[in-house]
Amino acid sequence: MAGGWARDGAVSEQIEASIEDELARMKARAQPQGESAMCCVECEEEIPEARRRAIPGVKLCIDCASARDGRTEARGGINRRGSKDSQLK
């Protein structure tokens, strides 16, 4: 059921498109490659051998990686699929 000028199923399509965009962004995120560092590039602590074997190309220790993963990056922009202007065209 759609409301206003939107066709039936438009809301579901918008939700599915948003999920697909986010999944594509996550898959495109660069993964570590190459030779692992012996010491963390940020704090210079030794990276455990088990971590170096588990994640080829790792450059950060667990603490620094956790701190970096906890940071949120502001992503700006306009949600063109959800704006009224894009629906009127």
C-alpha positions in Angstrom: 0.0 0.0 0.0 1.5 3.3 -1.1 0.4 6.7 0.0 0.3 10.0 -1.9 2.0 10.0 -5.3 4.1 6.9 -4.7 3.2 3.7 -6.5 2.4 0.4 -4.7 5.6 -1.2 -3.2 7.6 2.0 -3.4 8.4 2.0 0.3 9.6 -1.7 0.2 11.8 -0.9 -2.9 13.3 2.0 -1.1 14.2 -0.1 2.0 15.6 -2.9 -0.1 17.7 -0.4 -2.2 19.1 1.2 1.0 20.1 -2.2 2.4 21.7 -3.2 -0.9 23.7 0.1 -1.0 24.9 -0.4 2.6 25.9 -4.1 1.8 27.8 -2.9 -1.3 29.6 -0.2 0.7 30.6 -2.8 3.4 31.9 -5.3 0.8 33.9 -2.6 -0.9 35.7 -1.7 2.3 39.4 -2.3 1.9 40.6 -5.5 3.6 44.2 -5.8 4.9 46.6 -7.4 2.3 50.2 -8.2 2.0 52.6 -8.9 4.8 51.5 -8.4 8.4 53.4 -5.9 10.5 55.3 -7.2 13.5 54.4 -4.1 15.6 51.3 -1.9 15.5 51.7 1.2 13.3 49.8 3.4 15.8 51.1 2.4 19.3 54.2 0.3 18.3 53.1 -2.6 20.5 53.9 -6.1 19.3 51.1 -7.8 17.3 50.6 -11.4 18.5 51.6 -14.1 16.1 48.1 -15.6 16.2 46.6 -12.3 15.0 49.1 -12.0 12.2 48.3 -15.5 11.0 44.5 -15.0 11.3 44.4 -11.7 9.4 47.0 -11.5 6.6 48.3 -7.9 6.2 47.2 -6.7 9.7 48.9 -3.4 10.7 47.1 -2.7 14.0 47.0 -4.4 17.4 43.6 -5.4 18.8 43.3 -2.4 21.0 44.0 0.1 18.2 41.8 -1.8 15.8 38.9 -1.8 18.3 39.3 1.9 18.9 39.3 2.6 15.1 36.3 0.4 14.5 34.4 2.2 17.3 34.7 5.6 15.5 31.8 6.6 13.4 32.5 8.4 10.1 30.0 11.1 9.2 28.5 10.3 5.8 26.8 13.3 4.3 24.6 13.5 1.2 21.1 13.4 0.2 18.9 10.3 0.1 17.7 10.7 -3.5 15.5 7.7 -3.3 13.6 9.2 -0.3 13.4 12.9 -1.3 10.1 14.3 -2.5 11.7 15.9 -5.6 12.9 12.6 -6.9 9.5 11.1 -6.6 7.8 13.9 -8.5 10.0 13.6 -11.6 
